[in-house]
Amino acid sequence: MQMGDEQSIREDARKGFSRGECKLAGGKLVGVNVRRDGTGAVTQCHLDGDFFLDSADEREIAALVRDIEDALIAGTPVEEAFARHPDTSIVGIDAAAIETAFARAVGSTVMNSADTRSTDSRNASVKHTAGKGAAGTNAATAMAGPTADALCEEALREDALRDEARRRWKALHPQVIHDIARQPQEQMDIDEQWAREVAAGTRPATLRIWEWANSAVIIGRFQSLEDSVDLAACRREQVSVVRRCTGGGAMFVEPGNTITYSLYAPRDFVRDVSIEQSYRLCDQWLVDALGGIGLDVRFSGLNDIASQYGKIGGAAQRRFPPQGEGPGSLLHHVTMAYDIDTAKMSRMLKVSQEKLRDKAVQSAAKRVDPLRSQTGMGRASVIALLMESARAGLQWA
């Protein structure tokens, strides 16, 4: 969606709100903005963040968010709101993180830039993910360290998942398309349109490699616009701001500096796997492609792709229900930095200290190491490699 009307309405509406945030180690950020009346009672509450919510019914996602916000205002456990929506996946956050963000918002004064810089780590032992299809990992247990047997079992599971990803890619047999350059909002619209066409059975599985016609900031479906983007800087430098239909965090893209692709697949492609595993199914071909030129590429966290030198890119997903007699679909898209203007990115994006609390480096720009420096290849050559590898994967046994 376009940001113009949303910006002006929400900037006025936010006056008098206070904000709290909580970032789980290895998980996602959740933010809560609250407004109180003269007695101190909370009268309004808004949830946001770079987490993921997924359901076959879009109304269930909106209903869950409303239930969480109502629970926070009423002082009832957020877990009870989760329980009322068992078919909605909640990935990257949990009830304790939401309640902590709310407590910080209630305890803070009127919002300013310092309010998001909490370094409290009281929630280090809560689950990283919650909800159907997203098994949580208790950090307190993880701190003890895995045993040798556990490491061996994990390696076997990873090998099996890699083999299964290759098998399913061959069976999927997606069309591989290098698309024309499109404006940022058109890219968002095409993503939804093609995903819905696959869901209806009117489009085959497709891998689309994008070209950007303009610089843009793309924010995640559940993110707060004002807390994620420096809107004044974007206006000054004529950078578009759009919202995508998937969760996750904000990203800055420029033509020639970015490589983005989308996979539109029938939902059966990710049957019988967890959400975390589905990311690996969708991107194993990419890991193989970059590994083939000597990069030690691996999956990092839920949805990042990294090498030994740093983060290469991030992924996001959304599932679409069947349309008519169609199979339903999965939209999975990835944006990678080929090159990056770190100074400009830092001007466009707002990254709170809470978000960086569990990172090894304290800057979003420093976390990214672009493909240009890692491969020494031209962008066109990298894209040609990816297209060739995606097609070659169709020959895997």
C-alpha positions in Angstrom: 0.0 0.0 0.0 1.1 3.6 -0.5 2.3 5.4 2.5 1.1 9.0 1.9 -2.3 8.9 3.6 -1.1 6.5 6.3 1.8 8.8 7.2 -0.3 11.9 7.9 -3.1 10.2 9.7 -0.9 8.1 12.0 1.6 10.9 12.8 -1.3 13.0 14.2 -2.9 10.0 15.9 0.3 9.0 17.7 0.6 12.2 19.7 0.5 11.4 23.4 1.5 7.7 23.0 4.3 6.0 24.9 6.2 3.1 23.5 7.9 -0.1 24.8 9.8 -2.8 22.9 11.1 -6.3 23.5 13.5 -8.3 21.4 14.0 -11.9 22.0 17.5 -13.4 21.5 17.4 -15.1 18.2 13.8 -14.0 17.6 12.0 -10.8 16.5 11.1 -7.4 17.9 7.7 -6.6 19.2 6.6 -3.0 20.0 3.6 -1.7 21.8 2.3 1.9 21.8 -0.2 2.9 24.5 -2.2 6.0 25.3 -3.6 6.6 28.8 -6.3 8.8 30.2 -6.0 11.3 33.0 -6.2 8.5 35.6 -3.3 6.6 34.1 -5.6 3.9 32.7 -4.6 2.6 29.2 -7.3 3.5 26.7 -5.6 2.6 23.4 -3.0 0.0 22.6 -1.3 -0.8 19.2 0.9 -3.8 18.5 3.7 -3.8 15.9 7.0 -5.4 15.1 9.0 -7.4 12.6 7.5 -10.7 13.7 5.4 -13.0 11.5 1.7 -14.0 11.7 0.3 -16.5 9.3 -3.1 -18.1 8.8 -5.2 -19.5 6.0 -7.8 -16.9 7.0 -6.7 -13.3 6.8 -9.5 -12.4 9.2 -8.0 -14.6 11.9 -4.8 -12.6 11.8 -6.6 -9.3 12.3 -8.7 -10.9 15.0 -5.7 -12.2 16.9 -4.0 -8.8 16.9 -7.2 -7.2 18.2 -7.4 -9.9 20.9 -3.8 -9.3 22.0 -4.4 -5.5 22.2 -7.6 -6.0 24.2 -5.9 -8.4 26.5 -3.1 -5.9 27.2 -5.6 -3.2 28.0 -7.7 -5.5 30.2 -4.7 -7.0 32.0 -5.5 -10.5 31.0 -2.9 -13.0 29.9 -1.8 -12.8 26.2 -1.5 -16.6 26.2 -5.3 -16.7 26.4 -5.6 -14.6 23.3 -3.2 -17.0 21.5 -5.3 -20.0 22.6 -8.4 -18.5 20.9 -6.6 -18.6 17.6 -5.0 -22.0 17.3 -4.8 -22.0 13.5 -2.7 -18.8 13.4 1.0 -19.2 13.5 3.0 -16.7 15.6 6.6 -16.7 14.8 9.5 -14.8 16.4 7.7 -13.5 19.5 5.7 -15.0 22.4 3.3 -13.8 25.0 6.0 -12.9 27.5 7.7 -10.6 25.0 4.5 -8.8 24.2 3.7 -8.3 27.9 7.2 -7.0 28.5 6.9 -4.5 25.7 3.6 -3.4 27.1 5.0 -3.0 30.6 7.8 -0.9 29.3 5.4 1.3 27.4 3.2 1.8 30.5 6.3 2.6 32.5 7.7 5.1 30.0 7.0 8.8 29.5 5.7 10.3 26.3 7.5 8.7 23.4 10.9 10.0 22.3 13.9 8.4 20.7 15.4 7.3 24.0 12.4 5.3 25.0 13.3 2.4 22.7 16.8 1.8 24.1 16.0 -0.6 26.9 18.6 -3.3 27.4 16.7 -5.3 30.0 17.2 -9.1 29.4 14.6 -10.4 31.8 13.0 -12.5 29.0 16.1 -14.4 28.0 14.5 -17.7 29.1 11.2 -17.4 27.2 10.3 -19.2 24.0 11.5 -17.7 20.8 8.4 -18.8 18.8 4.9 -19.7 19.5 1.9 -21.0 17.6 1.1 -23.8 15.3 3.9 -25.1 13.1 6.6 -23.1 14.9 8.3 -25.0 17.7 9.8 -22.9 20.4 13.3 -23.3 21.9 13.8 -22.4 25.5 16.9 -20.2 25.8 17.6 -21.2 29.4 18.0 -24.8 28.2 20.0 -23.8 25.2 22.5 -21.9 27.3 23.6 -25.2 28.8 24.9 -26.2 25.3 23.9 -29.1 23.1 25.3 -32.6 23.7 27.4 -34.4 21.1 24.5 -36.7 20.4 22.1 -33.7 20.0 24.6 -32.1 17.5 24.8 -35.4 15.6 21.0 -35.7 15.4 20.7 -32.1 14.3 23.2 -32.6 11.5 21.3 -35.6 10.3 18.1 -33.6 10.3 19.8 -30.8 8.3 21.1 -33.3 5.8 17.6 -34.9 5.4 16.0 -31.5 5.0 18.5 -30.4 2.4 17.9 -33.6 0.4 14.1 -33.1 0.7 14.4 -29.5 -0.4 16.2 -30.6 -3.6 13.7 -33.3 -4.3 10.8 -30.9 -3.9 12.4 -28.3 -6.0 12.8 -30.7 -8.8 9.1 -31.8 -8.5 8.0 -28.2 -8.3 9.7 -27.3 -11.6 9.0 -23.6 -11.4 9.2 -21.3 -14.3 12.3 -19.0 -13.9 11.7 -15.4 -15.0 13.9 -12.3 -15.0 11.3 -9.6 -14.8 11.3 -6.1 -16.2 12.0 -3.1 -13.9 9.0 -2.0 -11.9 8.2 0.8 -9.5 8.1 -0.3 -5.8 4.4 -0.3 -5.3 3.9 -2.2 -8.5 6.3 -4.9 -7.2 4.1 -5.2 -4.1 1.0 -5.5 -6.2 2.5 -8.1 -8.6 3.6 -10.2 -5.7 0.1 -10.5 -4.3 -1.5 -10.9 -7.8 0.8 -13.7 -8.9 0.5 -15.5 -5.5 -3.3 -15.3 -5.8 -3.1 -16.7 -9.3 -1.1 -19.7 -8.2 -3.6 -20.1 -5.3 -6.3 -20.3 -8.0 -4.4 -22.7 -10.2 -4.3 -20.2 -13.1 -0.5 -19.6 -12.9 2.2 -22.3 -12.6 4.9 -22.3 -9.9 7.2 -19.4 -10.7 10.5 -18.0 -9.6 10.6 -14.2 -10.4 13.8 -12.3 -10.2 13.0 -8.6 -9.8 14.4 -5.4 -11.2 13.8 -2.2 -9.2 12.9 1.0 -11.1 13.4 3.3 -8.1 15.0 3.4 -4.6 12.6 2.5 -1.8 12.2 1.5 1.8 9.9 -1.6 2.1 8.5 -2.2 5.6 7.0 -5.4 6.9 3.3 -6.0 7.2 3.2 -5.5 11.0 5.8 -2.8 11.5 5.2 0.7 12.8 5.9 3.1 9.9 7.0 5.9 12.2 9.2 3.8 14.3 10.9 2.0 11.4 11.5 4.7 8.8 12.8 8.3 8.9 10.0 9.7 6.7 11.5 13.2 6.5 14.8 11.7 5.1 12.9 9.6 2.6 11.0 12.7 1.4 14.2 14.7 1.1 16.0 12.1 -0.9 13.0 11.0 -2.9 12.9 7.5 -1.7 9.6 5.7 -2.0 8.1 4.0 1.1 5.8 1.0 0.6 4.4 -1.7 2.8 4.7 -5.4 1.7 2.1 -8.1 2.5 4.6 -10.2 4.5 6.0 -9.8 8.0 9.7 -9.2 8.9 11.7 -6.0 9.0 12.3 -2.9 6.9 14.8 -3.0 4.1 16.3 -0.3 1.8 16.7 -1.1 -1.9 18.3 0.7 -4.8 18.3 -0.2 -8.5 21.6 -1.9 -9.3 22.5 -2.5 -5.6 19.8 -5.1 -4.8 18.8 -8.6 -6.0 15.3 -9.7 -5.1 13.4 -12.8 -6.1 9.9 -14.2 -5.3 8.8 -17.8 -5.4 5.1 -18.4 -6.0 4.4 -22.1 -5.2 1.4 -24.2 -4.5 1.0 -24.7 -0.8 1.6 -28.4 -1.1 5.3 -27.5 -1.7 5.7 -26.9 2.0 3.4 -29.6 3.3 4.2 -31.4 6.6 7.1 -29.1 7.6 7.4 -26.3 10.2 7.5 -22.7 9.2 11.2 -22.6 9.9 11.8 -25.6 7.7 9.7 -24.1 4.9 12.2 -21.2 4.6 15.0 -23.7 4.0 12.9 -25.6 1.5 12.4 -22.4 -0.5 16.0 -21.2 -0.4 18.1 -24.4 -0.6 18.6 -23.8 -4.3 20.1 -20.4 -3.5 22.4 -21.8 -0.8 23.6 -24.4 -3.4 24.1 -21.7 -6.0 26.3 -19.5 -3.8 28.1 -22.5 -2.3 29.0 -23.5 -5.8 31.2 -20.4 -6.2 33.0 -20.9 -2.9 30.8 -19.1 -0.4 30.1 -20.8 2.9 26.4 -19.9 2.9 24.1 -21.0 5.6 20.7 -20.2 7.1 20.8 -17.8 10.0 17.9 -17.6 12.5 14.5 -18.0 11.1 14.7 -16.0 7.8 18.2 -14.7 7.2 20.8 -16.0 4.7 24.4 -15.4 5.6 28.0 -16.4 4.8 31.2 -16.5 6.9 31.5 -12.7 6.1 28.1 -11.5 7.2 24.4 -11.3 6.3 23.6 -11.6 2.6 19.8 -11.2 2.7 16.5 -11.9 4.4 13.3 -13.7 3.5 9.6 -13.4 4.3 6.6 -15.5 3.5 2.8 -15.5 3.3 0.4 -18.3 2.7 -2.7 -17.7 0.5 -5.8 -19.9 0.8 -7.2 -21.8 -2.2 -9.1 -19.8 -4.7 -12.0 -21.8 -6.2 -10.6 -25.2 -7.1 -7.0 -24.0 -6.8 -4.3 -25.4 -4.5 -3.6 -22.3 -2.4 -0.2 -20.8 -2.5 3.0 -19.8 -0.7 4.6 -16.5 -1.5 8.3 -16.5 -0.5 10.5 -13.6 -1.3 14.2 -12.8 -0.6 16.1 -9.5 -0.9 19.9 -9.6 -1.0 22.4 -6.8 -1.0 24.6 -6.9 -4.1 26.1 -3.6 -3.1 25.0 -1.1 -0.4 25.2 2.6 0.4 25.4 2.1 4.2 25.3 5.8 5.0 22.1 6.3 3.0 20.5 3.2 4.4 21.3 4.5 7.9 19.6 7.8 7.1 16.5 6.0 5.8 15.9 3.4 8.5 15.4 3.7 12.2 16.8 0.8 14.2 16.3 0.9 18.0 19.0 -0.3 20.4 16.5 -2.9 21.6 16.5 -4.5 18.2 20.3 -4.7 18.1 20.5 -5.9 21.7 21.5 -9.5 20.9 23.5 -8.8 17.8 27.3 -9.1 17.7 27.5 -5.7 16.0 25.5 -2.6 17.1 24.6 -1.3 13.6 22.2 -2.7 11.0 24.6 -1.5 8.3 27.6 -3.4 9.8 25.6 -6.6 9.8 25.3 -6.7 6.0 28.1 -7.8 3.7 27.1 -7.5 0.1 27.5 -10.0 -2.7 29.7 -7.7 -4.7 32.5 -7.9 -2.2 31.9 -11.5 -1.4 31.9 -12.8 -5.0 33.9 -10.3 -7.0 31.3 -10.7 -9.7 29.2 -8.2 -11.6 25.5 -8.0 -10.7 24.4 -9.3 -14.1 26.7 -12.3 -13.7 25.3 -13.0 -10.2 21.8 -13.0 -11.6 22.8 -15.2 -14.5 24.4 -17.6 -12.0 21.2 -17.7 -9.9 18.9 -18.3 -12.9 21.2 -21.1 -14.2 21.4 -22.7 -10.7 17.6 -22.5 -10.2 17.1 -24.3 -13.5 19.9 -26.8 -12.9 18.3 -27.7 -9.6 15.4 -29.2 -11.6 17.8 -31.9 -12.7 18.6 -33.0 -9.1 18.0 -36.6 -8.4 
